[in-house]
Amino acid sequence: MKKILIIACCACCISYLHAQKSVDLQECRQLALEHNKSLKIAEENVRAAQSLSKAAFAEFFPNISAYGTYRHNQKNLSLLGEDAHLPVGMMDAGGNFGTGITETSLPTPNADGTFSFKESAINNKFTLVNGQAVPLDTQGNPFDPQQNPEKLLWKNYALLPKDAMAFDIQNIFVGGISFVQPVFMGGKIIQLNTIAKSNQRIAEARVQKTAEELLVNVDEAYWRVVSVENKVRLAKEYRNLVAQLDTNMQALQEEGLATKADALKVKVKLNEADVSLTKAENGLNLSRMALNQLCGLPLEEAVELKDAELEESIDVQPPVSIEQAWANRPEVKMLAQAGNIAEANKKMMVSRFMPTVALTGGYVTTNP
């Protein structure tokens, strides 16, 4: 039973050692760049600025739009319920439509005592009423043609078919396409592109700034862990030294070569060493958690640093000129682009007072 327990404990220790990740500074930097959310947000802002820059550049091209509408009706539209017959009359001296009977027209007597006008445009018979010729309807009754024009019997009619006044409105649609090509906009489009490109460069500089700050924080956290690990190692050695001194002091006290006060002083130093070791171990745990957070690793994951046993210091100050350092600063780049945006906005305000010229055209089709 004891052998099985020992084997199980050894297996757990071996699996723990294999699960512990070993990384160096460059790997920590790469992990931080891959998992940092602020950097991902800055990169998405760059993509958004690129899209806006493309949209601004598209203003140089024609704006093409198409439209259309459709309506379906169950029946066609007809203005007449049946075929229409339009009377064919004559023009009088005043240019008005009439029957063609004038004061000079000669009547033709009929056998029934009535008379007719052969040169007139109507077939109605006439009779004399108070010395005036009055037309008769089909029943032989006199009537006033001004009040009852429907009783006039016209000789000729013009046929207006019902189908001629019917319109196909079952399928009605309207469609068209148009375009507008800017020719001269007073410089608005050019300045708009300048602003969009400057915003894109600002977003790119902000990505550089975020990445640089992240790398600085990773470097600080990495070397802080290395430093605290060495402090923990030193604290352990000091504690072991004091513990050995305490053991020796107890032996001397038993032999009568040291007093109890001397032994208590060593005990106090041992307690202080334990407290210092605990503080160092807590600081190491917090430093590891801070490094894991920057690298996107679980806070409780054990990570072994390859530089923990580093004996020699590394030269971290490569020779860089002040001019080059200023030129590479993302803050300087962002300020320069902000100046370009301000200048472009000033020119856009001036362009408001300039004329605009655009070429437009289109095509429309309808049914009916």
C-alpha angles and dihedrals in degrees: 000000000000091000091053091050092049092049091050092051091049091050091052091050092049092049090049091052091049092048092054110102120225117207138165131212095272092051091050090052091050092049091050092050091050098047106031110116096200090057091049090051090051090050091051089051088055090054090049091050090050090053091050090049090053090048091052091049089052089066088078090066127073119275106233120192133175130196138179144168134195135194130183122205125190095222139030122248116253123183094195129054091203141357111303126219114207116199118240109221138163134259115247126213091274092055093253128135111260150144095270094244114134137169090268095053114118117226122225114215119234128211093248093059096264127107138215139205110232094194092054125102094234135070096215118126119232136218134185118258115178089342095307130109109248123182122239126222125225090278092055095251120136117241141178109253090206092059099033107031090155089072092064112110105216119204096215133031133191111225116227107189119218091230090058090064096045120105128200104234099150092104114032121171139162123195136170148159129214139177138198119202116191111226103172123000099169093261095300095126093047092051091044089057090047091054092046093051092047090051089051091052090048090053090049091049089050089055089051091048092049092048093048093049090048092051091049091052091047092050091049092048092045096051091040089060090048090049094047091047089057090047090052090050090049091047090052092050091048091048091049089049092051091045090053089048090051091053091049091046091053090051091050090048091053089051091048094244094115134039127237089249090060090051092050092051089056090048090055091050089049091052090049089050090051091051092048090049092050091050091049092049091048090049089050092052092049092047091050091049090050091051092047090051092053091047094048094245127135110276094235096047113119111233124186116211116218091212094055091101094044110145101183129052120247123233103243098170110081114186109268126168120235091237092054091047091053092047092051096049109112091210090061090049092051092049091051092051091047088057090051090052092051091050091049091050090053091053091048090055089053091049090062088076094051126089121257124219125192135169116226135179142154150171128229130191127186140182120238 
